[in-house]
């Protein structure tokens, strides 16, 4: 049984990100891997160490501030769990929150959870559009496709990026990098949502979650023709090859 | 006024003819041209409306409600100007006046009913002096353009505050995001709402806005939900709550193609019947009723007008193909799509479904919103459906969404050729077809349907009698 947790689904649900949870659940169930997904909101009790997979999405400014305050109280336990191999997917606002700080346009530094060595600064122009990133999964390159919509510019320091931008802006529109990776934490600006059509990445997260649970982690191959064709539409349009 | 305005109107009308001749719908071009020549065109033209301007805005239901109000006022014997569908930004609103103005710049009308895009509210309110501003609801819509809902509501709130106190707000009491505007703007307000909906839910699993009190930030408590965040709510921390209703719908019944309810208002009760599917259409009719009542229109005239109202272009618009009913309904955001799905699942018999998703600018380039729609409903009730045909620029993503919603893959087809896809759904095995295109897919789908099927109800089925 995989234990998964959707953090603040009632608040962080701005860009169809619940599709990530839908994809994670379905791809487990289609393989008869039992999975339990718990929704956790403000003030709910949670022991991160008991979970295998945690998803954190993005929200509007007001909701994100509420969440930051709530997560701050749980910060140490989340960090310990991450150091111990907890699998995390964080998108957009959730991604920024895991870093050291967010610097506003006025130069004020708002502290974040300080779990990943990265920071974000406010940008004037929003980075909006289709985004393709080349991600190495188990040594094999995978073109991950989605849509970005953020004004923050994120800079990774000692943590690795998720991948290289092939088309679009990515972390900050200047260094050609997108997302971040640390232990079993995957961060990205990709909405779309990310997991449904990038099923290679979904399966990677499921494998890691199974491994953390101490289960055999060779995944049965599924028929991914619809996933592939949904991804191919955008790659074709942008002149990229599968 | 004078020469400059006349020149602007001439040029605007010429632009309209030219764009029609070139085959464009070009409904806002005349306004754009007129404003270039005479920047005060809208101010001057709108000031001539004899009895008043009614501005209709909000996320969903603008077009339908605007047309319902215009119908009511027309049936009451007034001369009415309306801006045409899809031209609801400031140039489109101006174009509506240009089209209805003499070259002498004289406008002959009693009322103007203006559908206004949320983002264009500040500009339109500044240049017109509305007697009534109606706000239907606020849902997330096209985030790549408008960003977050909070921001757009803030902009509308600011522009309402600049209005004279002679403007009356007509507000949907069931939407806390709309209802908050009375307190914040200080304008006189009339509220309408829907109580006693037979399928109202105690809980809401849909993605919804407004979880928090707009006044104090405390979590709102709901007694029931109608759809989205619409329902009966209160704040446990401050005085904010669903306002007292001046027009209240009770005992709602939706059956086949008819929606009806009792309406309670200050001076009595009445029975409202509309020939349009969907709870959202009942809200639209309720809004039109409230505006009509406020303008002093005879209640019987309002009810008769709403009863014969025919859905506008692509709003559960009825066609017939070989005696089979075919419905065409625009989808543009999660709440609208959820409501369309609710109406779809309520309909009896087996159904074939066509969904066309485009990601052009006017549709929202980001199609993430498809994942906020509760297609899981179709997954659970897929026995009532024969086929799902996906088309449009993002047909594959739509097909994927259905797969992950639990619709059996063998019922899902992708056909990027819209003409063939529509032929396919029309000749499907079910007893009824439902077509759901996004904005830029609506026009081609409509054209193809007009060619292949017959507009309206070919059997001329009698209206069920409602006592």
Interface residues (C-beta under 8 A of the other chain):
Chain A: X10 X11 X13 X14 X15 X16 X17 X18 X19 X22 X23 X26 X60 X61 X62 X126 X128 X129 X130 X147 X149 X191 X192 X193 X196 X197 X223 X226 X227 X229 X230 X232 X233
Chain B: X140 X143 X144 X147 X148 X149 X150 X207 X211 X212 X365 X366 X367 X368 X369 X370 X371 X372 X393 X394 X396 X397 X399 X400 X401 X403 X404 X405 X406 X409 X412 X414
